[in-house]
Amino acid sequence: MTRHRTFFFCWTLALGLQVAGGCSSSPSGPKCYPVAGTVRYNGKPIHRAIVTFHPVPVDPKALRQVRPQAGVQEDGSYRLNSYGLNDGAEPGEYAVTVIWTSEAGGADYFSDRFRNPTNPVLKFTVVAGENNVPAIELKGPPIKNGKAVIDGSLD
């Protein structure tokens, strides 16, 4: 095999093993529980922001550590994903961060103010059962994005 094919094979295998070892209802695999909440900036939903739950203690060198994430919907709501769509998170304590970029990616509109898991916007403990995260209410000056001033909505 060429180096490229070997890399692709290993990457595909690793991804498959991670998904296969995801949250499940079987006693042998990790159990995830639903986690939902809302996030707003200056009182307005921040559609397309990304909310990330970092396991505590935070270890930025832990590459294989699962960090549940969710995309914020138009109404400001989100539901966490760990291994599959809306499957939630494993029980435990998490440091919560938020980033918000354009659809094409690029710089964080918040200039990384809410991105650092060692200085999270919220700490939350996931428990067995439904988990409703307290509303995340971010505050700050209006954000200039090229031609527009963003106060909490790109639309």
Protein Blocks (a to p, Z undefined) as FASTA:
>chain_A
ZZklmmmmmmmmmmmmmmmmmccfbfkbccdddddddddeehiacehiacddddddddfk
lmmlccddddddfkopacddfkbghkbpaedddddddddddfkgpjdfklomlmpmklcf
bdcdddedjddddddddddddddehjbccfhiaZZ
